[in-house]
Amino acid sequence: MPVVAVDGQTGKGFIGTLKLEVSPHAVGLSHYPGDTLTTGFDGFDDRFIQSLNHAWQTANTLALAGQTDGELSWRGRWRFSGPDGQPQAVNGASASGAAAVGWYHALTNTKLDPGVIVLAGIEATGELVEVDGIPAKVAAIVADGRFDTIAVAGAADQRTAEDALKSKNSACRVVLVGS
């Protein structure tokens, strides 16, 4: 799942990859254990970890609604890689909206639209929320060139993203998504 992050030192946005997996007949959520050799045990702040937990719970709730097999349960696993494909630590909650979408599609065995990138966080309630760094993230999206649609949560993020796109003369469109 492509996600946009902002480098804390340079303030520039970049496209990373949030690799998401699901496996049946287990419970919970975990980070790839081997990544701690690169990112450390505390390489991700509490907001990032909490928001991924919210994303996992929301995706499970939506994907498994109406399930008839009460015994079926799922385990999720994630890893974040930077543009170079190597594990990288990031902070904040802005990857969680994309994580919820990715896990939902994995759990329902449905296909993602590769032209859409999500710039939204997710709360414990399942509500999508606005994120920081929209101008830097939009610049990274435009420079990457793979995406035609930027999904945001909130009118302020929609205006900020549209303004950033105007200055880039991009054909991308911004859509406001709800929870």
Residue frames as qw, qx, qy, qz and C-alpha x, y, z in Angstrom:
[[0.000, 0.892, 0.452, 0.000, 0.00, 0.00, 0.00],
 [0.424, 0.386, -0.046, 0.818, 1.64, 3.26, -1.04],
 [0.340, -0.841, -0.364, 0.210, 1.69, 5.93, 1.65],
 [0.334, 0.719, -0.088, 0.604, 3.09, 9.43, 1.78],
 [0.634, -0.611, -0.260, 0.397, 5.27, 10.54, 4.66],
 [0.161, 0.941, -0.141, 0.263, 7.27, 13.65, 5.43],
 [0.718, 0.125, -0.399, 0.556, 10.95, 13.44, 6.34],
 [0.463, -0.820, -0.288, 0.176, 11.26, 14.99, 9.79],
 [0.541, -0.432, 0.137, 0.709, 14.67, 16.47, 9.01],
 [0.238, 0.038, 0.460, 0.854, 14.15, 17.90, 5.51],
 [0.359, 0.433, 0.348, -0.750, 10.38, 18.53, 5.58],
 [0.379, 0.295, -0.592, -0.647, 10.08, 16.93, 2.14],
 [0.845, 0.051, 0.297, -0.441, 7.42, 14.37, 1.34],
 [0.127, 0.374, -0.877, -0.275, 8.19, 10.92, 0.00],
 [0.858, -0.010, -0.213, -0.468, 6.26, 7.85, -1.11],
 [0.174, -0.372, 0.892, -0.190, 6.87, 4.80, 1.02],
 [0.623, -0.070, -0.677, -0.385, 5.28, 1.38, 1.10],
 [0.525, -0.284, 0.582, -0.553, 3.21, -0.02, 3.92],
 [0.436, 0.101, -0.861, -0.243, 3.29, -3.76, 3.32],
 [0.613, -0.187, 0.380, -0.667, 0.21, -5.34, 4.85],
 [0.355, 0.076, -0.917, -0.164, -0.47, -9.03, 5.36],
 [0.704, -0.245, 0.245, -0.621, -3.35, -11.02, 6.79],
 [0.314, 0.152, -0.936, -0.042, -3.40, -14.64, 7.87],
 [0.695, -0.381, -0.285, -0.539, -6.42, -16.64, 9.06],
 [0.858, -0.338, -0.386, 0.020, -6.91, -18.47, 12.32],
 [0.529, -0.094, -0.364, 0.761, -4.85, -16.13, 14.46],
 [0.159, -0.912, -0.377, -0.024, -5.59, -12.90, 16.29],
 [0.436, -0.733, 0.005, 0.522, -3.92, -9.53, 16.58],
 [0.460, 0.875, -0.047, 0.144, -1.54, -7.21, 14.81],
 [0.711, -0.511, 0.200, 0.439, 2.24, -7.14, 14.68],
 [0.224, 0.868, -0.368, -0.245, 5.19, -5.42, 13.05],
 [0.870, 0.342, -0.333, 0.122, 7.65, -7.53, 11.04],
 [0.757, -0.621, 0.036, 0.199, 10.02, -8.73, 13.78],
 [0.766, 0.058, 0.151, 0.623, 13.19, -8.48, 11.67],
 [0.221, 0.799, 0.158, 0.537, 12.61, -4.79, 10.98],
 [0.506, -0.862, -0.025, 0.026, 13.52, -3.90, 14.54],
 [0.768, -0.177, 0.162, 0.594, 17.16, -4.52, 13.60],
 [0.353, 0.403, 0.266, 0.801, 16.87, -1.47, 11.32],
 [0.201, -0.698, -0.234, -0.646, 14.21, 0.70, 12.96],
 [0.046, 0.212, -0.679, 0.702, 14.76, -0.27, 16.60],
 [0.144, -0.425, -0.878, 0.167, 12.07, -1.26, 19.05],
 [0.006, 0.734, 0.420, -0.534, 10.95, 2.34, 19.46],
 [0.284, -0.025, 0.472, 0.834, 11.41, 3.49, 15.85],
 [0.160, -0.520, -0.569, -0.617, 7.72, 4.36, 15.52],
 [0.144, -0.199, 0.411, -0.878, 6.01, 6.81, 17.85],
 [0.231, 0.240, 0.840, -0.430, 2.93, 5.92, 19.88],
 [0.494, 0.492, 0.097, -0.710, 0.61, 7.80, 17.50],
 [0.422, 0.386, -0.694, -0.438, 1.78, 5.66, 14.57],
 [0.106, 0.026, -0.987, 0.120, 1.36, 2.38, 16.46],
 [0.304, 0.350, 0.639, -0.614, -2.04, 3.36, 17.91],
 [0.501, 0.483, -0.117, -0.708, -3.32, 4.53, 14.54],
 [0.365, 0.256, -0.838, -0.315, -2.32, 1.26, 12.86],
 [0.051, 0.159, 0.928, -0.333, -4.19, -0.60, 15.59],
 [0.411, 0.463, 0.328, -0.714, -7.24, 1.57, 14.87],
 [0.453, 0.435, -0.508, -0.590, -6.87, 0.85, 11.15],
 [0.190, 0.105, -0.975, -0.052, -6.66, -2.90, 11.76],
 [0.188, 0.302, 0.789, -0.501, -9.71, -2.91, 14.05],
 [0.444, 0.502, 0.067, -0.740, -11.75, -0.79, 11.63],
 [0.402, 0.355, -0.702, -0.470, -10.84, -2.94, 8.62],
 [0.075, -0.038, -0.988, 0.132, -11.75, -6.10, 10.56],
 [0.303, 0.387, 0.582, -0.648, -15.07, -4.67, 11.71],
 [0.496, 0.515, -0.147, -0.684, -16.05, -3.63, 8.18],
 [0.365, 0.357, -0.791, -0.338, -14.69, -6.69, 6.36],
 [0.156, -0.037, -0.977, 0.143, -16.07, -9.29, 8.73],
 [0.449, 0.129, 0.323, -0.823, -19.51, -7.71, 9.25],
 [0.813, 0.217, -0.066, -0.536, -22.14, -10.33, 8.53],
 [0.274, 0.399, -0.875, -0.022, -19.63, -13.17, 8.71],
 [0.859, -0.225, -0.181, -0.423, -21.33, -16.47, 9.37],
 [0.827, 0.037, -0.472, 0.303, -18.25, -18.37, 10.55],
 [0.442, -0.873, 0.049, -0.200, -17.88, -17.20, 14.15],
 [0.860, -0.365, 0.162, 0.316, -14.65, -19.14, 14.50],
 [0.665, 0.486, 0.102, 0.558, -12.74, -17.32, 11.76],
 [0.307, -0.902, 0.010, 0.304, -10.24, -14.78, 13.02],
 [0.663, 0.653, -0.035, 0.365, -7.36, -12.92, 11.40],
 [0.580, -0.583, 0.056, 0.565, -3.90, -11.72, 12.24],
 [0.428, 0.894, 0.020, 0.129, -2.41, -8.67, 10.56],
 [0.696, -0.361, 0.134, 0.607, 1.21, -7.82, 10.04],
 [0.320, 0.943, 0.080, 0.046, 2.84, -4.66, 8.69],
 [0.645, -0.276, 0.140, 0.699, 6.14, -3.12, 7.70],
 [0.240, 0.947, 0.076, -0.197, 7.00, 0.34, 6.45],
 [0.716, -0.003, 0.302, 0.630, 9.67, 0.76, 3.79],
 [0.005, 0.733, -0.077, -0.675, 11.06, 4.00, 2.46],
 [0.604, 0.698, -0.144, -0.357, 11.57, 4.83, -1.23],
 [0.186, 0.595, -0.777, -0.093, 14.71, 2.69, -1.28],
 [0.809, -0.053, -0.526, -0.256, 12.73, -0.39, -0.18],
 [0.419, 0.119, -0.732, 0.525, 14.49, -0.58, 3.17],
 [0.413, -0.673, -0.601, 0.122, 12.63, -0.62, 6.50],
 [0.174, 0.370, -0.116, 0.905, 12.23, 2.90, 7.80],
 [0.174, -0.502, -0.673, 0.515, 10.77, 4.42, 10.94],
 [0.047, -0.470, -0.289, -0.833, 8.12, 7.12, 10.62],
 [0.030, -0.242, -0.642, 0.727, 5.99, 9.06, 13.06],
 [0.376, 0.159, 0.006, -0.913, 2.41, 10.26, 13.20],
 [0.537, 0.244, 0.741, -0.320, -0.94, 8.82, 12.25],
 [0.445, 0.551, -0.178, -0.683, -1.22, 9.77, 8.57],
 [0.213, 0.250, -0.885, -0.329, -0.56, 6.27, 7.21],
 [0.287, 0.104, 0.869, -0.390, -3.50, 4.76, 9.08],
 [0.618, 0.463, 0.150, -0.617, -6.24, 5.72, 6.61],
 [0.525, 0.499, -0.615, -0.312, -4.31, 3.98, 3.84],
 [0.001, -0.217, 0.955, -0.201, -3.67, 1.01, 6.15],
 [0.519, 0.233, 0.610, -0.552, -7.39, 0.61, 6.87],
 [0.673, 0.529, -0.158, -0.492, -8.16, 0.63, 3.13],
 [0.359, 0.484, -0.791, -0.108, -5.37, -1.86, 2.40],
 [0.160, -0.090, 0.928, -0.324, -6.34, -4.27, 5.16],
 [0.633, 0.333, 0.361, -0.599, -10.00, -4.07, 4.18],
 [0.662, 0.524, -0.376, -0.381, -9.14, -5.08, 0.62],
 [0.201, 0.369, -0.903, 0.085, -6.86, -7.88, 1.86],
 [0.330, 0.034, 0.808, -0.487, -9.54, -9.22, 4.19],
 [0.659, 0.457, 0.325, -0.501, -12.25, -9.08, 1.52],
 [0.578, -0.009, 0.675, 0.458, -9.95, -10.31, -1.26],
 [0.407, 0.854, 0.325, -0.013, -10.82, -7.30, -3.41],
 [0.649, 0.265, 0.128, 0.701, -8.58, -5.24, -5.63],
 [0.213, -0.690, -0.132, 0.679, -7.26, -1.78, -4.81],
 [0.484, 0.852, 0.155, 0.124, -7.38, 1.03, -7.36],
 [0.740, -0.122, 0.013, 0.661, -3.67, 1.70, -8.05],
 [0.252, 0.559, 0.177, 0.770, -4.39, 5.29, -9.09],
 [0.429, -0.806, -0.161, -0.374, -5.67, 6.33, -5.66],
 [0.478, 0.122, -0.583, 0.646, -3.53, 7.40, -2.71],
 [0.466, -0.751, -0.451, -0.121, -5.03, 8.13, 0.71],
 [0.248, 0.334, -0.377, 0.828, -4.02, 11.10, 2.87],
 [0.592, -0.551, -0.095, -0.581, -6.04, 10.49, 6.03],
 [0.012, 0.256, -0.856, 0.450, -5.69, 9.18, 9.53],
 [0.611, -0.363, -0.589, -0.385, -8.20, 7.02, 11.36],
 [0.338, -0.469, 0.477, -0.663, -9.48, 7.23, 14.90],
 [0.139, -0.048, 0.954, -0.263, -10.50, 4.40, 17.24],
 [0.526, 0.398, 0.458, -0.596, -14.11, 5.11, 16.27],
 [0.583, 0.328, 0.658, 0.346, -13.33, 4.40, 12.60],
 [0.221, 0.939, 0.180, -0.192, -13.65, 8.09, 11.73],
 [0.682, 0.336, 0.119, 0.639, -11.26, 9.35, 9.06],
 [0.264, -0.889, -0.115, 0.356, -9.40, 12.51, 10.10],
 [0.409, 0.889, -0.166, 0.123, -7.21, 15.17, 8.53],
 [0.863, -0.183, -0.004, 0.471, -3.41, 14.85, 8.57],
 [0.208, -0.850, 0.175, 0.451, -0.41, 17.18, 8.64],
 [0.364, -0.425, 0.604, 0.567, 2.01, 18.02, 5.87],
 [0.659, 0.575, 0.470, -0.120, -0.43, 18.09, 2.95],
 [0.373, 0.872, -0.217, -0.231, 1.62, 20.44, 0.69],
 [0.125, -0.594, 0.783, 0.135, 4.80, 18.35, 1.03],
 [0.564, 0.080, 0.819, -0.070, 2.84, 15.13, 0.52],
 [0.620, 0.705, 0.267, -0.217, 1.07, 16.45, -2.57],
 [0.196, 0.818, -0.486, -0.238, 4.44, 17.52, -4.03],
 [0.311, -0.338, 0.885, 0.072, 5.73, 13.95, -3.54],
 [0.630, 0.382, 0.654, -0.172, 2.59, 12.48, -5.14],
 [0.512, 0.821, -0.012, -0.251, 2.88, 14.71, -8.19],
 [0.031, 0.719, -0.670, -0.180, 6.61, 14.01, -8.55],
 [0.507, -0.120, 0.853, -0.029, 5.95, 10.26, -8.34],
 [0.347, 0.295, -0.486, -0.746, 3.41, 10.36, -11.19],
 [0.091, -0.083, -0.988, -0.098, 1.58, 7.10, -10.45],
 [0.046, 0.483, 0.765, -0.423, -1.58, 8.55, -8.96],
 [0.007, -0.405, -0.454, -0.793, -4.57, 10.31, -10.49],
 [0.498, -0.677, -0.326, -0.432, -6.65, 10.64, -7.31],
 [0.211, 0.210, -0.640, 0.708, -5.79, 11.89, -3.84],
 [0.526, -0.592, -0.563, -0.238, -8.35, 10.90, -1.18],
 [0.141, 0.268, -0.473, 0.827, -8.48, 13.21, 1.85],
 [0.347, -0.604, -0.709, 0.111, -10.62, 13.49, 4.98],
 [0.234, -0.700, -0.311, 0.599, -11.85, 16.95, 5.76],
 [0.375, 0.885, 0.256, 0.105, -12.61, 20.12, 3.86],
 [0.196, -0.907, 0.303, 0.215, -9.45, 21.89, 5.05],
 [0.551, -0.297, 0.686, 0.371, -7.21, 19.10, 3.70],
 [0.576, 0.563, 0.557, 0.202, -9.22, 19.12, 0.46],
 [0.185, 0.982, 0.038, -0.027, -8.62, 22.87, -0.04],
 [0.356, -0.752, 0.491, 0.258, -4.94, 22.59, 0.90],
 [0.634, -0.017, 0.702, 0.325, -4.38, 19.66, -1.49],
 [0.495, 0.739, 0.429, 0.156, -6.23, 21.41, -4.33],
 [0.003, 0.980, -0.154, -0.124, -4.17, 24.57, -3.80],
 [0.485, -0.533, 0.622, 0.306, -0.95, 22.54, -3.81],
 [0.646, 0.291, 0.652, 0.268, -2.01, 20.81, -7.03],
 [0.348, 0.915, 0.201, -0.021, -2.75, 24.12, -8.76],
 [0.133, -0.883, 0.395, 0.213, 0.81, 25.28, -8.16],
 [0.494, -0.297, 0.771, 0.271, 2.10, 22.02, -9.69],
 [0.520, 0.395, -0.370, -0.661, -0.12, 22.09, -12.80],
 [0.144, -0.110, 0.983, -0.025, -1.12, 18.51, -12.06],
 [0.523, -0.115, -0.549, -0.642, -4.01, 16.53, -13.54],
 [0.239, -0.169, -0.891, 0.347, -4.57, 14.77, -10.19],
 [0.419, -0.570, -0.275, -0.651, -7.94, 15.27, -8.59],
 [0.004, -0.156, 0.737, -0.658, -8.73, 15.49, -4.91],
 [0.553, -0.409, -0.576, -0.442, -11.73, 13.67, -3.47],
 [0.337, -0.398, 0.505, -0.688, -13.20, 14.09, -0.02],
 [0.557, -0.109, -0.816, -0.108, -13.93, 10.74, 1.61],
 [0.581, -0.534, 0.150, -0.595, -16.10, 9.99, 4.61],
 [0.266, -0.372, 0.842, -0.287, -15.79, 7.42, 7.33]]
